[in-house]
């Protein structure tokens, strides 16, 4: 299973609260701009969507839950086609 990457982008406070369980015990604040690994596991609590994430801080992977509303995802434009990666500086071997 390949995680989706997102970035934290809370509208207020400069970051988001990572929790042990959806709406559970506070673990730490994840700063805006931090990249998180988002797994396809989510929970609805009082009509609010929580997503399962992993955050890397000081070389340690921390598992927790964030409000879905504070995570931004990169979404390609419709009909997105990746470009060919240039091979500049690569010399073919005879």
PyMOL Python script that loads the backbone (N, CA, C, O; Angstrom):
from pymol import cmd

cmd.read_pdbstr("""\
ATOM      1  N   UNK A   1       0.840  -1.177   0.000  1.00  0.00           N
ATOM      2  CA  UNK A   1       0.000   0.000   0.000  1.00  0.00           C
ATOM      3  C   UNK A   1       0.887   1.243   0.000  1.00  0.00           C
ATOM      4  O   UNK A   1       1.740   1.416   0.871  1.00  0.00           O
ATOM      5  N   UNK A   2       0.669   2.102  -0.991  1.00  0.00           N
ATOM      6  CA  UNK A   2       1.439   3.327  -1.113  1.00  0.00           C
ATOM      7  C   UNK A   2       0.655   4.475  -0.491  1.00  0.00           C
ATOM      8  O   UNK A   2      -0.496   4.713  -0.859  1.00  0.00           O
ATOM      9  N   UNK A   3       1.266   5.184   0.445  1.00  0.00           N
ATOM     10  CA  UNK A   3       0.549   6.299   1.061  1.00  0.00           C
ATOM     11  C   UNK A   3       0.469   7.480   0.097  1.00  0.00           C
ATOM     12  O   UNK A   3       1.255   7.584  -0.844  1.00  0.00           O
ATOM     13  N   UNK A   4      -0.475   8.351   0.344  1.00  0.00           N
ATOM     14  CA  UNK A   4      -0.593   9.615  -0.365  1.00  0.00           C
ATOM     15  C   UNK A   4       0.121  10.646   0.494  1.00  0.00           C
ATOM     16  O   UNK A   4       0.006  10.627   1.720  1.00  0.00           O
ATOM     17  N   UNK A   5       0.855  11.543  -0.148  1.00  0.00           N
ATOM     18  CA  UNK A   5       1.529  12.596   0.602  1.00  0.00           C
ATOM     19  C   UNK A   5       0.669  13.844   0.604  1.00  0.00           C
ATOM     20  O   UNK A   5       0.023  14.173  -0.391  1.00  0.00           O
ATOM     21  N   UNK A   6       0.668  14.529   1.724  1.00  0.00           N
ATOM     22  CA  UNK A   6      -0.043  15.789   1.857  1.00  0.00           C
ATOM     23  C   UNK A   6       0.782  16.734   2.703  1.00  0.00           C
ATOM     24  O   UNK A   6       1.778  16.332   3.306  1.00  0.00           O
ATOM     25  N   UNK A   7       0.372  17.979   2.748  1.00  0.00           N
ATOM     26  CA  UNK A   7       1.043  18.939   3.623  1.00  0.00           C
ATOM     27  C   UNK A   7       0.012  19.536   4.574  1.00  0.00           C
ATOM     28  O   UNK A   7      -1.152  19.729   4.224  1.00  0.00           O
ATOM     29  N   UNK A   8       0.468  19.818   5.766  1.00  0.00           N
ATOM     30  CA  UNK A   8      -0.402  20.435   6.765  1.00  0.00           C
ATOM     31  C   UNK A   8      -0.581  21.901   6.393  1.00  0.00           C
ATOM     32  O   UNK A   8       0.385  22.600   6.088  1.00  0.00           O
ATOM     33  N   UNK A   9      -1.818  22.351   6.422  1.00  0.00           N
ATOM     34  CA  UNK A   9      -2.134  23.740   6.093  1.00  0.00           C
ATOM     35  C   UNK A   9      -3.332  24.212   6.887  1.00  0.00           C
ATOM     36  O   UNK A   9      -4.390  24.482   6.319  1.00  0.00           O
ATOM     37  N   UNK A  10      -3.177  24.313   8.188  1.00  0.00           N
ATOM     38  CA  UNK A  10      -4.268  24.762   9.059  1.00  0.00           C
ATOM     39  C   UNK A  10      -4.498  26.261   8.866  1.00  0.00           C
ATOM     40  O   UNK A  10      -3.548  27.032   8.734  1.00  0.00           O
ATOM     41  N   UNK A  11      -5.756  26.657   8.853  1.00  0.00           N
ATOM     42  CA  UNK A  11      -6.094  28.072   8.674  1.00  0.00           C
ATOM     43  C   UNK A  11      -5.720  28.922   9.879  1.00  0.00           C
ATOM     44  O   UNK A  11      -5.474  30.120   9.740  1.00  0.00           O
ATOM     45  N   UNK A  12      -5.674  28.318  11.050  1.00  0.00           N
ATOM     46  CA  UNK A  12      -5.389  29.067  12.277  1.00  0.00           C
ATOM     47  C   UNK A  12      -4.291  28.382  13.076  1.00  0.00           C
ATOM     48  O   UNK A  12      -4.158  27.159  13.040  1.00  0.00           O
ATOM     49  N   UNK A  13      -3.512  29.170  13.793  1.00  0.00           N
ATOM     50  CA  UNK A  13      -2.557  28.637  14.749  1.00  0.00           C
ATOM     51  C   UNK A  13      -1.224  28.169  14.195  1.00  0.00           C
ATOM     52  O   UNK A  13      -0.341  27.818  14.978  1.00  0.00           O
ATOM     53  N   UNK A  14      -1.036  28.147  12.891  1.00  0.00           N
ATOM     54  CA  UNK A  14       0.260  27.780  12.333  1.00  0.00           C
ATOM     55  C   UNK A  14       0.540  26.291  12.280  1.00  0.00           C
ATOM     56  O   UNK A  14       1.654  25.890  11.944  1.00  0.00           O
ATOM     57  N   UNK A  15      -0.439  25.463  12.603  1.00  0.00           N
ATOM     58  CA  UNK A  15      -0.237  24.023  12.560  1.00  0.00           C
ATOM     59  C   UNK A  15      -1.491  23.291  12.993  1.00  0.00           C
ATOM     60  O   UNK A  15      -2.541  23.893  13.212  1.00  0.00           O
ATOM     61  N   UNK A  16      -1.358  21.965  13.113  1.00  0.00           N
ATOM     62  CA  UNK A  16      -2.502  21.132  13.467  1.00  0.00           C
ATOM     63  C   UNK A  16      -2.113  20.175  14.583  1.00  0.00           C
ATOM     64  O   UNK A  16      -0.952  19.789  14.711  1.00  0.00           O
ATOM     65  N   UNK A  17      -3.096  19.800  15.386  1.00  0.00           N
ATOM     66  CA  UNK A  17      -2.866  18.883  16.504  1.00  0.00           C
ATOM     67  C   UNK A  17      -2.948  17.435  16.036  1.00  0.00           C
ATOM     68  O   UNK A  17      -3.986  16.987  15.549  1.00  0.00           O
ATOM     69  N   UNK A  18      -1.852  16.713  16.187  1.00  0.00           N
ATOM     70  CA  UNK A  18      -1.824  15.284  15.909  1.00  0.00           C
ATOM     71  C   UNK A  18      -2.330  14.580  17.160  1.00  0.00           C
ATOM     72  O   UNK A  18      -1.894  14.872  18.274  1.00  0.00           O
ATOM     73  N   UNK A  19      -3.257  13.647  16.958  1.00  0.00           N
ATOM     74  CA  UNK A  19      -3.866  12.962  18.097  1.00  0.00           C
ATOM     75  C   UNK A  19      -3.640  11.458  18.005  1.00  0.00           C
ATOM     76  O   UNK A  19      -3.470  10.914  16.914  1.00  0.00           O
ATOM     77  N   UNK A  20      -3.640  10.792  19.151  1.00  0.00           N
ATOM     78  CA  UNK A  20      -3.392   9.352  19.230  1.00  0.00           C
ATOM     79  C   UNK A  20      -4.509   8.558  18.556  1.00  0.00           C
ATOM     80  O   UNK A  20      -4.251   7.547  17.902  1.00  0.00           O
ATOM     81  N   UNK A  21      -5.730   9.010  18.716  1.00  0.00           N
ATOM     82  CA  UNK A  21      -6.909   8.417  18.090  1.00  0.00           C
ATOM     83  C   UNK A  21      -7.751   9.580  17.569  1.00  0.00           C
ATOM     84  O   UNK A  21      -7.513  10.721  17.964  1.00  0.00           O
ATOM     85  N   UNK A  22      -8.729   9.328  16.696  1.00  0.00           N
ATOM     86  CA  UNK A  22      -9.579  10.432  16.239  1.00  0.00           C
ATOM     87  C   UNK A  22     -10.216  11.166  17.421  1.00  0.00           C
ATOM     88  O   UNK A  22     -10.935  10.570  18.223  1.00  0.00           O
ATOM     89  N   UNK A  23      -9.943  12.455  17.512  1.00  0.00           N
ATOM     90  CA  UNK A  23     -10.441  13.308  18.594  1.00  0.00           C
ATOM     91  C   UNK A  23      -9.982  12.833  19.970  1.00  0.00           C
ATOM     92  O   UNK A  23     -10.624  13.117  20.982  1.00  0.00           O
ATOM     93  N   UNK A  24      -8.855  12.102  19.997  1.00  0.00           N
ATOM     94  CA  UNK A  24      -8.348  11.540  21.250  1.00  0.00           C
ATOM     95  C   UNK A  24      -7.217  12.359  21.858  1.00  0.00           C
ATOM     96  O   UNK A  24      -7.136  13.574  21.676  1.00  0.00           O
ATOM     97  N   UNK A  25      -6.348  11.663  22.583  1.00  0.00           N
ATOM     98  CA  UNK A  25      -5.240  12.281  23.319  1.00  0.00           C
ATOM     99  C   UNK A  25      -4.302  13.035  22.372  1.00  0.00           C
ATOM    100  O   UNK A  25      -3.896  12.512  21.334  1.00  0.00           O
ATOM    101  N   UNK A  26      -3.965  14.278  22.750  1.00  0.00           N
ATOM    102  CA  UNK A  26      -3.039  15.130  22.007  1.00  0.00           C
ATOM    103  C   UNK A  26      -1.635  14.546  22.058  1.00  0.00           C
ATOM    104  O   UNK A  26      -1.152  14.178  23.129  1.00  0.00           O
ATOM    105  N   UNK A  27      -0.963  14.459  20.880  1.00  0.00           N
ATOM    106  CA  UNK A  27       0.422  13.990  20.841  1.00  0.00           C
ATOM    107  C   UNK A  27       1.397  15.139  20.632  1.00  0.00           C
ATOM    108  O   UNK A  27       2.350  15.300  21.393  1.00  0.00           O
ATOM    109  N   UNK A  28       1.151  15.946  19.587  1.00  0.00           N
ATOM    110  CA  UNK A  28       2.042  17.059  19.278  1.00  0.00           C
ATOM    111  C   UNK A  28       1.403  17.946  18.231  1.00  0.00           C
ATOM    112  O   UNK A  28       0.404  17.572  17.617  1.00  0.00           O
ATOM    113  N   UNK A  29       1.982  19.134  18.023  1.00  0.00           N
ATOM    114  CA  UNK A  29       1.508  20.037  16.979  1.00  0.00           C
ATOM    115  C   UNK A  29       2.394  19.851  15.750  1.00  0.00           C
ATOM    116  O   UNK A  29       3.621  19.897  15.837  1.00  0.00           O
ATOM    117  N   UNK A  30       1.746  19.639  14.601  1.00  0.00           N
ATOM    118  CA  UNK A  30       2.455  19.491  13.329  1.00  0.00           C
ATOM    119  C   UNK A  30       2.386  20.848  12.630  1.00  0.00           C
ATOM    120  O   UNK A  30       1.297  21.345  12.342  1.00  0.00           O
ATOM    121  N   UNK A  31       3.543  21.444  12.360  1.00  0.00           N
ATOM    122  CA  UNK A  31       3.604  22.777  11.765  1.00  0.00           C
ATOM    123  C   UNK A  31       3.057  22.792  10.345  1.00  0.00           C
ATOM    124  O   UNK A  31       3.176  21.811   9.612  1.00  0.00           O
ATOM    125  N   UNK A  32       2.454  23.923   9.963  1.00  0.00           N
ATOM    126  CA  UNK A  32       2.028  24.104   8.586  1.00  0.00           C
ATOM    127  C   UNK A  32       3.217  23.904   7.656  1.00  0.00           C
ATOM    128  O   UNK A  32       4.332  24.329   7.960  1.00  0.00           O
ATOM    129  N   UNK A  33       2.974  23.257   6.524  1.00  0.00           N
ATOM    130  CA  UNK A  33       4.032  22.985   5.556  1.00  0.00           C
ATOM    131  C   UNK A  33       4.700  21.639   5.746  1.00  0.00           C
ATOM    132  O   UNK A  33       5.448  21.193   4.876  1.00  0.00           O
ATOM    133  N   UNK A  34       4.442  20.980   6.872  1.00  0.00           N
ATOM    134  CA  UNK A  34       5.026  19.666   7.134  1.00  0.00           C
ATOM    135  C   UNK A  34       4.380  18.628   6.221  1.00  0.00           C
ATOM    136  O   UNK A  34       3.159  18.603   6.070  1.00  0.00           O
ATOM    137  N   UNK A  35       5.199  17.776   5.616  1.00  0.00           N
ATOM    138  CA  UNK A  35       4.693  16.699   4.776  1.00  0.00           C
ATOM    139  C   UNK A  35       4.271  15.538   5.660  1.00  0.00           C
ATOM    140  O   UNK A  35       4.998  15.137   6.569  1.00  0.00           O
ATOM    141  N   UNK A  36       3.091  15.004   5.382  1.00  0.00           N
ATOM    142  CA  UNK A  36       2.578  13.850   6.121  1.00  0.00           C
ATOM    143  C   UNK A  36       2.243  12.738   5.140  1.00  0.00           C
ATOM    144  O   UNK A  36       1.864  13.003   3.999  1.00  0.00           O
ATOM    145  N   UNK A  37       2.382  11.492   5.584  1.00  0.00           N
ATOM    146  CA  UNK A  37       1.960  10.331   4.808  1.00  0.00           C
ATOM    147  C   UNK A  37       0.530  10.015   5.233  1.00  0.00           C
ATOM    148  O   UNK A  37       0.264   9.777   6.411  1.00  0.00           O
ATOM    149  N   UNK A  38      -0.381  10.015   4.273  1.00  0.00           N
ATOM    150  CA  UNK A  38      -1.796   9.795   4.564  1.00  0.00           C
ATOM    151  C   UNK A  38      -2.177   8.391   4.114  1.00  0.00           C
ATOM    152  O   UNK A  38      -1.944   8.011   2.967  1.00  0.00           O
ATOM    153  N   UNK A  39      -2.757   7.637   5.015  1.00  0.00           N
ATOM    154  CA  UNK A  39      -3.197   6.279   4.701  1.00  0.00           C
ATOM    155  C   UNK A  39      -4.704   6.260   4.485  1.00  0.00           C
ATOM    156  O   UNK A  39      -5.413   7.109   5.025  1.00  0.00           O
ATOM    157  N   UNK A  40      -5.206   5.301   3.699  1.00  0.00           N
ATOM    158  CA  UNK A  40      -6.628   5.312   3.334  1.00  0.00           C
ATOM    159  C   UNK A  40      -7.548   4.851   4.467  1.00  0.00           C
ATOM    160  O   UNK A  40      -8.579   4.225   4.221  1.00  0.00           O
ATOM    161  N   UNK A  41      -7.177   5.156   5.673  1.00  0.00           N
ATOM    162  CA  UNK A  41      -7.939   4.793   6.852  1.00  0.00           C
ATOM    163  C   UNK A  41      -8.492   6.094   7.420  1.00  0.00           C
ATOM    164  O   UNK A  41      -7.720   6.986   7.771  1.00  0.00           O
ATOM    165  N   UNK A  42      -9.800   6.219   7.515  1.00  0.00           N
ATOM    166  CA  UNK A  42     -10.365   7.436   8.080  1.00  0.00           C
ATOM    167  C   UNK A  42     -11.516   7.086   9.018  1.00  0.00           C
ATOM    168  O   UNK A  42     -12.057   5.982   8.975  1.00  0.00           O
ATOM    169  N   UNK A  43     -11.874   8.037   9.855  1.00  0.00           N
ATOM    170  CA  UNK A  43     -12.966   7.836  10.805  1.00  0.00           C
ATOM    171  C   UNK A  43     -13.821   9.111  10.832  1.00  0.00           C
ATOM    172  O   UNK A  43     -13.309  10.225  10.722  1.00  0.00           O
ATOM    173  N   UNK A  44     -15.113   8.917  10.978  1.00  0.00           N
ATOM    174  CA  UNK A  44     -16.026  10.039  11.192  1.00  0.00           C
ATOM    175  C   UNK A  44     -16.362  10.103  12.672  1.00  0.00           C
ATOM    176  O   UNK A  44     -16.830   9.120  13.248  1.00  0.00           O
ATOM    177  N   UNK A  45     -16.128  11.250  13.287  1.00  0.00           N
ATOM    178  CA  UNK A  45     -16.471  11.465  14.687  1.00  0.00           C
ATOM    179  C   UNK A  45     -17.278  12.753  14.739  1.00  0.00           C
ATOM    180  O   UNK A  45     -16.764  13.825  14.419  1.00  0.00           O
ATOM    181  N   UNK A  46     -18.539  12.652  15.141  1.00  0.00           N
ATOM    182  CA  UNK A  46     -19.433  13.820  15.176  1.00  0.00           C
ATOM    183  C   UNK A  46     -19.461  14.559  13.839  1.00  0.00           C
ATOM    184  O   UNK A  46     -19.399  15.788  13.793  1.00  0.00           O
ATOM    185  N   UNK A  47     -19.555  13.786  12.744  1.00  0.00           N
ATOM    186  CA  UNK A  47     -19.600  14.319  11.379  1.00  0.00           C
ATOM    187  C   UNK A  47     -18.316  15.051  10.959  1.00  0.00           C
ATOM    188  O   UNK A  47     -18.345  15.850  10.023  1.00  0.00           O
ATOM    189  N   UNK A  48     -17.216  14.792  11.625  1.00  0.00           N
ATOM    190  CA  UNK A  48     -15.918  15.367  11.267  1.00  0.00           C
ATOM    191  C   UNK A  48     -15.006  14.228  10.841  1.00  0.00           C
ATOM    192  O   UNK A  48     -14.905  13.212  11.529  1.00  0.00           O
ATOM    193  N   UNK A  49     -14.337  14.404   9.692  1.00  0.00           N
ATOM    194  CA  UNK A  49     -13.473  13.355   9.159  1.00  0.00           C
ATOM    195  C   UNK A  49     -12.058  13.485   9.713  1.00  0.00           C
ATOM    196  O   UNK A  49     -11.440  14.548   9.656  1.00  0.00           O
ATOM    197  N   UNK A  50     -11.565  12.368  10.250  1.00  0.00           N
ATOM    198  CA  UNK A  50     -10.195  12.255  10.747  1.00  0.00           C
ATOM    199  C   UNK A  50      -9.437  11.304   9.836  1.00  0.00           C
ATOM    200  O   UNK A  50      -9.982  10.283   9.416  1.00  0.00           O
ATOM    201  N   UNK A  51      -8.174  11.629   9.523  1.00  0.00           N
ATOM    202  CA  UNK A  51      -7.367  10.765   8.661  1.00  0.00           C
ATOM    203  C   UNK A  51      -6.151  10.244   9.412  1.00  0.00           C
ATOM    204  O   UNK A  51      -5.582  10.921  10.269  1.00  0.00           O
ATOM    205  N   UNK A  52      -5.773   9.020   9.065  1.00  0.00           N
ATOM    206  CA  UNK A  52      -4.646   8.321   9.683  1.00  0.00           C
ATOM    207  C   UNK A  52      -3.369   8.752   8.968  1.00  0.00           C
ATOM    208  O   UNK A  52      -3.274   8.620   7.748  1.00  0.00           O
ATOM    209  N   UNK A  53      -2.388   9.264   9.708  1.00  0.00           N
ATOM    210  CA  UNK A  53      -1.160   9.787   9.095  1.00  0.00           C
ATOM    211  C   UNK A  53       0.087   9.328   9.853  1.00  0.00           C
ATOM    212  O   UNK A  53       0.032   8.885  11.000  1.00  0.00           O
ATOM    213  N   UNK A  54       1.200   9.459   9.155  1.00  0.00           N
ATOM    214  CA  UNK A  54       2.513   9.321   9.776  1.00  0.00           C
ATOM    215  C   UNK A  54       3.266  10.611   9.522  1.00  0.00           C
ATOM    216  O   UNK A  54       3.239  11.154   8.418  1.00  0.00           O
ATOM    217  N   UNK A  55       3.937  11.094  10.554  1.00  0.00           N
ATOM    218  CA  UNK A  55       4.736  12.313  10.488  1.00  0.00           C
ATOM    219  C   UNK A  55       6.153  11.941  10.895  1.00  0.00           C
ATOM    220  O   UNK A  55       6.347  11.149  11.817  1.00  0.00           O
ATOM    221  N   UNK A  56       7.136  12.500  10.221  1.00  0.00           N
ATOM    222  CA  UNK A  56       8.520  12.280  10.636  1.00  0.00           C
ATOM    223  C   UNK A  56       9.014  13.544  11.327  1.00  0.00           C
ATOM    224  O   UNK A  56       8.990  14.636  10.758  1.00  0.00           O
ATOM    225  N   UNK A  57       9.462  13.369  12.565  1.00  0.00           N
ATOM    226  CA  UNK A  57       9.987  14.504  13.335  1.00  0.00           C
ATOM    227  C   UNK A  57      11.270  14.058  14.013  1.00  0.00           C
ATOM    228  O   UNK A  57      11.298  13.060  14.733  1.00  0.00           O
ATOM    229  N   UNK A  58      12.332  14.817  13.771  1.00  0.00           N
ATOM    230  CA  UNK A  58      13.651  14.506  14.339  1.00  0.00           C
ATOM    231  C   UNK A  58      14.052  13.063  14.054  1.00  0.00           C
ATOM    232  O   UNK A  58      14.602  12.381  14.919  1.00  0.00           O
ATOM    233  N   UNK A  59      13.769  12.600  12.821  1.00  0.00           N
ATOM    234  CA  UNK A  59      14.150  11.258  12.404  1.00  0.00           C
ATOM    235  C   UNK A  59      13.257  10.146  12.923  1.00  0.00           C
ATOM    236  O   UNK A  59      13.517   8.974  12.652  1.00  0.00           O
ATOM    237  N   UNK A  60      12.215  10.484  13.661  1.00  0.00           N
ATOM    238  CA  UNK A  60      11.309   9.480  14.240  1.00  0.00           C
ATOM    239  C   UNK A  60       9.960   9.551  13.533  1.00  0.00           C
ATOM    240  O   UNK A  60       9.400  10.632  13.347  1.00  0.00           O
ATOM    241  N   UNK A  61       9.438   8.370  13.135  1.00  0.00           N
ATOM    242  CA  UNK A  61       8.098   8.297  12.527  1.00  0.00           C
ATOM    243  C   UNK A  61       7.055   8.221  13.633  1.00  0.00           C
ATOM    244  O   UNK A  61       7.115   7.360  14.510  1.00  0.00           O
ATOM    245  N   UNK A  62       6.106   9.135  13.573  1.00  0.00           N
ATOM    246  CA  UNK A  62       5.063   9.196  14.592  1.00  0.00           C
ATOM    247  C   UNK A  62       3.714   8.979  13.909  1.00  0.00           C
ATOM    248  O   UNK A  62       3.383   9.648  12.930  1.00  0.00           O
ATOM    249  N   UNK A  63       2.952   8.042  14.439  1.00  0.00           N
ATOM    250  CA  UNK A  63       1.640   7.709  13.891  1.00  0.00           C
ATOM    251  C   UNK A  63       0.568   8.448  14.661  1.00  0.00           C
ATOM    252  O   UNK A  63       0.646   8.577  15.883  1.00  0.00           O
ATOM    253  N   UNK A  64      -0.440   8.937  13.943  1.00  0.00           N
ATOM    254  CA  UNK A  64      -1.528   9.617  14.624  1.00  0.00           C
ATOM    255  C   UNK A  64      -2.652   9.962  13.679  1.00  0.00           C
ATOM    256  O   UNK A  64      -2.741   9.437  12.569  1.00  0.00           O
ATOM    257  N   UNK A  65      -3.511  10.858  14.140  1.00  0.00           N
ATOM    258  CA  UNK A  65      -4.709  11.249  13.403  1.00  0.00           C
ATOM    259  C   UNK A  65      -4.799  12.765  13.326  1.00  0.00           C
ATOM    260  O   UNK A  65      -4.557  13.469  14.307  1.00  0.00           O
ATOM    261  N   UNK A  66      -5.153  13.257  12.136  1.00  0.00           N
ATOM    262  CA  UNK A  66      -5.357  14.689  11.910  1.00  0.00           C
ATOM    263  C   UNK A  66      -6.749  14.911  11.338  1.00  0.00           C
ATOM    264  O   UNK A  66      -7.328  14.022  10.713  1.00  0.00           O
ATOM    265  N   UNK A  67      -7.271  16.099  11.559  1.00  0.00           N
ATOM    266  CA  UNK A  67      -8.494  16.491  10.876  1.00  0.00           C
ATOM    267  C   UNK A  67      -8.214  16.537   9.378  1.00  0.00           C
ATOM    268  O   UNK A  67      -7.200  17.094   8.957  1.00  0.00           O
ATOM    269  N   UNK A  68      -9.086  15.968   8.584  1.00  0.00           N
ATOM    270  CA  UNK A  68      -8.856  15.985   7.141  1.00  0.00           C
ATOM    271  C   UNK A  68      -8.796  17.415   6.610  1.00  0.00           C
ATOM    272  O   UNK A  68      -8.085  17.681   5.641  1.00  0.00           O
ATOM    273  N   UNK A  69      -9.516  18.315   7.214  1.00  0.00           N
ATOM    274  CA  UNK A  69      -9.587  19.700   6.737  1.00  0.00           C
ATOM    275  C   UNK A  69      -8.268  20.457   6.844  1.00  0.00           C
ATOM    276  O   UNK A  69      -8.136  21.526   6.249  1.00  0.00           O
ATOM    277  N   UNK A  70      -7.292  19.941   7.579  1.00  0.00           N
ATOM    278  CA  UNK A  70      -6.012  20.648   7.725  1.00  0.00           C
ATOM    279  C   UNK A  70      -4.918  20.078   6.824  1.00  0.00           C
ATOM    280  O   UNK A  70      -3.766  20.505   6.904  1.00  0.00           O
ATOM    281  N   UNK A  71      -5.273  19.109   5.961  1.00  0.00           N
ATOM    282  CA  UNK A  71      -4.269  18.502   5.077  1.00  0.00           C
ATOM    283  C   UNK A  71      -4.592  18.858   3.628  1.00  0.00           C
ATOM    284  O   UNK A  71      -5.718  18.686   3.161  1.00  0.00           O
ATOM    285  N   UNK A  72      -3.568  19.362   2.928  1.00  0.00           N
ATOM    286  CA  UNK A  72      -3.689  19.703   1.511  1.00  0.00           C
ATOM    287  C   UNK A  72      -3.033  18.613   0.687  1.00  0.00           C
ATOM    288  O   UNK A  72      -1.983  18.086   1.053  1.00  0.00           O
ATOM    289  N   UNK A  73      -3.662  18.283  -0.428  1.00  0.00           N
ATOM    290  CA  UNK A  73      -3.146  17.243  -1.312  1.00  0.00           C
ATOM    291  C   UNK A  73      -2.776  17.870  -2.649  1.00  0.00           C
ATOM    292  O   UNK A  73      -3.415  18.820  -3.101  1.00  0.00           O
ATOM    293  N   UNK A  74      -1.739  17.329  -3.272  1.00  0.00           N
ATOM    294  CA  UNK A  74      -1.391  17.754  -4.629  1.00  0.00           C
ATOM    295  C   UNK A  74      -2.321  17.005  -5.573  1.00  0.00           C
ATOM    296  O   UNK A  74      -2.344  15.774  -5.589  1.00  0.00           O
ATOM    297  N   UNK A  75      -3.077  17.746  -6.351  1.00  0.00           N
ATOM    298  CA  UNK A  75      -4.008  17.135  -7.299  1.00  0.00           C
ATOM    299  C   UNK A  75      -3.611  17.550  -8.703  1.00  0.00           C
ATOM    300  O   UNK A  75      -3.620  18.739  -9.022  1.00  0.00           O
ATOM    301  N   UNK A  76      -3.261  16.579  -9.555  1.00  0.00           N
ATOM    302  CA  UNK A  76      -2.890  16.951 -10.916  1.00  0.00           C
ATOM    303  C   UNK A  76      -4.080  17.527 -11.676  1.00  0.00           C
ATOM    304  O   UNK A  76      -5.234  17.224 -11.372  1.00  0.00           O
ATOM    305  N   UNK A  77      -3.781  18.357 -12.664  1.00  0.00           N
ATOM    306  CA  UNK A  77      -4.823  18.913 -13.513  1.00  0.00           C
ATOM    307  C   UNK A  77      -5.437  17.805 -14.358  1.00  0.00           C
ATOM    308  O   UNK A  77      -4.788  16.786 -14.594  1.00  0.00           O
ATOM    309  N   UNK A  78      -6.673  17.980 -14.818  1.00  0.00           N
ATOM    310  CA  UNK A  78      -7.278  16.968 -15.685  1.00  0.00           C
ATOM    311  C   UNK A  78      -6.399  16.716 -16.908  1.00  0.00           C
ATOM    312  O   UNK A  78      -5.795  17.643 -17.449  1.00  0.00           O
ATOM    313  N   UNK A  79      -6.333  15.469 -17.334  1.00  0.00           N
ATOM    314  CA  UNK A  79      -5.518  15.050 -18.483  1.00  0.00           C
ATOM    315  C   UNK A  79      -4.023  15.272 -18.265  1.00  0.00           C
ATOM    316  O   UNK A  79      -3.269  15.450 -19.221  1.00  0.00           O
ATOM    317  N   UNK A  80      -3.602  15.260 -17.000  1.00  0.00           N
ATOM    318  CA  UNK A  80      -2.184  15.441 -16.678  1.00  0.00           C
ATOM    319  C   UNK A  80      -1.365  14.305 -17.278  1.00  0.00           C
ATOM    320  O   UNK A  80      -1.698  13.133 -17.102  1.00  0.00           O
ATOM    321  N   UNK A  81      -0.302  14.651 -17.982  1.00  0.00           N
ATOM    322  CA  UNK A  81       0.626  13.674 -18.553  1.00  0.00           C
ATOM    323  C   UNK A  81       2.012  14.026 -18.038  1.00  0.00           C
ATOM    324  O   UNK A  81       2.485  15.131 -18.305  1.00  0.00           O
ATOM    325  N   UNK A  82       2.680  13.146 -17.317  1.00  0.00           N
ATOM    326  CA  UNK A  82       4.030  13.465 -16.845  1.00  0.00           C
ATOM    327  C   UNK A  82       4.972  13.632 -18.030  1.00  0.00           C
ATOM    328  O   UNK A  82       4.849  12.944 -19.043  1.00  0.00           O
ATOM    329  N   UNK A  83       5.904  14.548 -17.886  1.00  0.00           N
ATOM    330  CA  UNK A  83       6.875  14.769 -18.957  1.00  0.00           C
ATOM    331  C   UNK A  83       8.008  13.762 -18.850  1.00  0.00           C
ATOM    332  O   UNK A  83       8.227  13.164 -17.797  1.00  0.00           O
ATOM    333  N   UNK A  84       8.717  13.584 -19.940  1.00  0.00           N
ATOM    334  CA  UNK A  84       9.855  12.670 -19.971  1.00  0.00           C
ATOM    335  C   UNK A  84      10.984  13.286 -19.160  1.00  0.00           C
ATOM    336  O   UNK A  84      11.265  14.477 -19.292  1.00  0.00           O
ATOM    337  N   UNK A  85      11.623  12.498 -18.334  1.00  0.00           N
ATOM    338  CA  UNK A  85      12.752  12.985 -17.553  1.00  0.00           C
ATOM    339  C   UNK A  85      13.959  13.114 -18.461  1.00  0.00           C
ATOM    340  O   UNK A  85      14.362  12.135 -19.088  1.00  0.00           O
ATOM    341  N   UNK A  86      14.550  14.311 -18.546  1.00  0.00           N
ATOM    342  CA  UNK A  86      15.712  14.479 -19.425  1.00  0.00           C
ATOM    343  C   UNK A  86      16.903  13.670 -18.921  1.00  0.00           C
ATOM    344  O   UNK A  86      17.039  13.424 -17.723  1.00  0.00           O
ATOM    345  N   UNK A  87      17.748  13.269 -19.835  1.00  0.00           N
ATOM    346  CA  UNK A  87      18.936  12.480 -19.483  1.00  0.00           C
ATOM    347  C   UNK A  87      20.198  13.321 -19.638  1.00  0.00           C
ATOM    348  O   UNK A  87      21.228  12.824 -20.094  1.00  0.00           O
ATOM    349  N   UNK A  88      20.120  14.578 -19.263  1.00  0.00           N
ATOM    350  CA  UNK A  88      21.254  15.489 -19.358  1.00  0.00           C
ATOM    351  C   UNK A  88      22.402  14.963 -18.519  1.00  0.00           C
ATOM    352  O   UNK A  88      22.212  14.598 -17.359  1.00  0.00           O
ATOM    353  N   UNK A  89      23.587  14.923 -19.099  1.00  0.00           N
ATOM    354  CA  UNK A  89      24.760  14.509 -18.365  1.00  0.00           C
ATOM    355  C   UNK A  89      24.974  13.014 -18.357  1.00  0.00           C
ATOM    356  O   UNK A  89      25.920  12.545 -17.724  1.00  0.00           O
ATOM    357  N   UNK A  90      24.141  12.243 -19.030  1.00  0.00           N
ATOM    358  CA  UNK A  90      24.299  10.804 -19.080  1.00  0.00           C
ATOM    359  C   UNK A  90      24.939  10.446 -20.415  1.00  0.00           C
ATOM    360  O   UNK A  90      24.415  10.777 -21.479  1.00  0.00           O
ATOM    361  N   UNK A  91      26.068   9.773 -20.342  1.00  0.00           N
ATOM    362  CA  UNK A  91      26.770   9.356 -21.553  1.00  0.00           C
ATOM    363  C   UNK A  91      26.491   7.881 -21.785  1.00  0.00           C
ATOM    364  O   UNK A  91      26.757   7.047 -20.919  1.00  0.00           O
ATOM    365  N   UNK A  92      25.946   7.557 -22.976  1.00  0.00           N
ATOM    366  CA  UNK A  92      25.674   6.136 -23.230  1.00  0.00           C
ATOM    367  C   UNK A  92      26.953   5.314 -23.280  1.00  0.00           C
ATOM    368  O   UNK A  92      27.985   5.779 -23.765  1.00  0.00           O
ATOM    369  N   UNK A  93      26.877   4.109 -22.782  1.00  0.00           N
ATOM    370  CA  UNK A  93      28.011   3.199 -22.791  1.00  0.00           C
ATOM    371  C   UNK A  93      27.981   2.414 -24.107  1.00  0.00           C
ATOM    372  O   UNK A  93      26.949   1.838 -24.449  1.00  0.00           O
ATOM    373  N   UNK A  94      29.113   2.381 -24.862  1.00  0.00           N
ATOM    374  CA  UNK A  94      29.107   1.669 -26.146  1.00  0.00           C
ATOM    375  C   UNK A  94      28.954   0.172 -25.965  1.00  0.00           C
ATOM    376  O   UNK A  94      28.931  -0.569 -26.948  1.00  0.00           O
TER     377      UNK A  94
END
""", "prot")
cmd.dss("prot")
cmd.show_as("cartoon", "prot")
cmd.util.cbc("prot")
cmd.orient("prot")
